[in-house]
């Protein structure tokens, strides 16, 4: 069983939900990513979602798009992201790391070459936004052969038949995009999210994480009441973007600790 699976089992045993913060590798600086990963864990992260910078991040809103632009300006590519994960693993062998990105860099490296390198670096799961389940069979098989969980997105517009399709190939957890639109959108309808999660759970035994639109402890708590994991990206990346020089880690730690308190409040 992967670190992701082990993490969810351990959390369930303690009646807790997972907090999954997202940062973009290489933002705000190449040398700050690994320290920020450790800060996320110190503040209460259960799983880290690490964004692979890409020039055309179609699922991401302006905040994460700018983070990718900054990281690319810092000359950070897929090989650098793997090196950062390997560096993180020197002192943290337990917190799962999921790489989130797009097919182009992985395809350019070669799926098997990437999978082998990712496993060696200590990556646990891979979410490639633009590889749909219909085209993923060969890719998912390669990832699974190297012990990587292939993670897929579902959305409010996903038909039930496609939920079944994703459930057949997914690993680790299902990432439910709670809003129509891109990352950083606003205003969650919790009743609507709960109804969709019930449909997903009819067809899939994997944990379900919910992301998009979670901005503070209150929304984190509300989502944690109905989901297995709370995924927060744009709000954290925005904090990184606006933090004065030298205060980035402190600001991120404070925010993630606040989100952790919200997630834990849902279990009390």
Protein Blocks (a to p, Z undefined) as FASTA:
>chain_A
ZZklmmmmmmmmnopacddddddehiabfklmmmmmmmmmmnopabdcdddddfblfkbc
fklmmmmmmmmmnopafklmmmmmmmmmmmockbccdddddfklmmmnopklmmmmmmmn
opabdcdfklcfklmmmmmmmmmmnopacdddddfklcfklmmmmmmmgghiacddfbgc
dehiahiafklmmmmmmmmmmmocbdcddeehiabfklmmmmmmmmmbdcdfklmmmmmm
mpcghilmmmmmmmmmmmmmmmmmmmZZ
